Amino acid sequence: MRIKEAREAAGYTQESIVHVINNTMKCSLRNYQNIEYGVVIPSVTLALLISHLFGVDPREVDEWKYPDERTDL
């Protein structure tokens, strides 16, 4: 599952999800964009918060998986 698709399915824009995240912890819009584009992997705490807000299993987010020879990633 792509994080962008999960965000859109949950009804958030990038800006609105950053505002919600900032109620709990610090995350800039640029940092969130880098997470969504797969440039960086978030901290465990932030990954769990994002996945909770989107209602997805954090282990199923494609951008957070490490490439493995045995998979199609």
C-alpha positions as CSV (number, residue, x, y, z in Angstrom):
1,M,0.0,0.0,0.0
2,R,1.3,3.4,-0.9
3,I,1.1,6.0,1.9
4,K,-0.3,8.7,-0.4
5,E,-3.2,6.4,-1.3
6,A,-3.8,5.7,2.4
7,R,-3.8,9.4,3.2
8,E,-6.2,10.2,0.4
9,A,-8.5,7.3,1.4
10,A,-8.6,8.7,5.0
11,G,-9.6,12.1,3.6
12,Y,-6.4,14.1,4.5
13,T,-4.3,16.5,2.5
14,Q,-0.6,16.7,3.2
15,E,-1.1,19.9,5.1
16,S,-4.1,18.7,7.1
17,I,-2.3,15.5,8.2
18,V,0.7,17.5,9.3
19,H,-1.5,19.7,11.5
20,V,-3.0,16.5,13.1
21,I,0.5,15.0,13.6
22,N,1.7,18.2,15.2
23,N,-0.9,17.8,18.0
24,T,1.2,14.9,19.2
25,M,4.7,15.4,18.0
26,K,6.7,17.7,15.6
27,C,6.6,17.1,11.9
28,S,7.2,19.7,9.2
29,L,5.3,19.6,5.9
30,R,8.7,19.0,4.1
31,N,9.5,16.1,6.4
32,Y,6.1,14.5,5.8
33,Q,6.5,15.0,2.1
34,N,9.9,13.2,2.2
35,I,8.3,10.4,4.1
36,E,5.4,10.1,1.6
37,Y,7.8,10.2,-1.4
38,G,10.0,7.5,0.1
39,V,13.0,9.8,0.6
40,V,13.2,9.1,4.3
41,I,11.8,6.5,6.7
42,P,10.1,8.0,9.7
43,S,10.9,7.2,13.3
44,V,9.0,4.3,14.7
45,T,6.8,6.6,16.8
46,L,5.9,8.8,13.8
47,A,5.3,5.7,11.6
48,L,2.9,4.2,14.1
49,L,1.1,7.5,14.5
50,I,0.7,8.0,10.7
51,S,-0.5,4.4,10.2
52,H,-2.9,4.8,13.1
53,L,-4.4,8.0,11.7
54,F,-4.8,6.3,8.3
55,G,-6.1,3.0,9.7
56,V,-3.4,0.9,8.0
57,D,-0.9,-1.7,9.2
58,P,2.6,0.0,9.3
59,R,4.1,-3.3,8.0
60,E,2.1,-2.9,4.8
61,V,3.3,0.6,3.8
62,D,5.5,0.2,0.7
63,E,7.7,3.2,1.3
64,W,8.7,1.8,4.7
65,K,9.8,-1.7,3.4
66,Y,13.3,-2.6,2.8
67,P,14.0,-4.1,-0.6
68,D,14.4,-7.9,-0.4
69,E,15.5,-10.2,-3.2
70,R,12.7,-12.6,-2.3
71,T,10.0,-10.0,-2.9
72,D,8.8,-7.9,-5.9
73,L,9.8,-4.6,-4.2
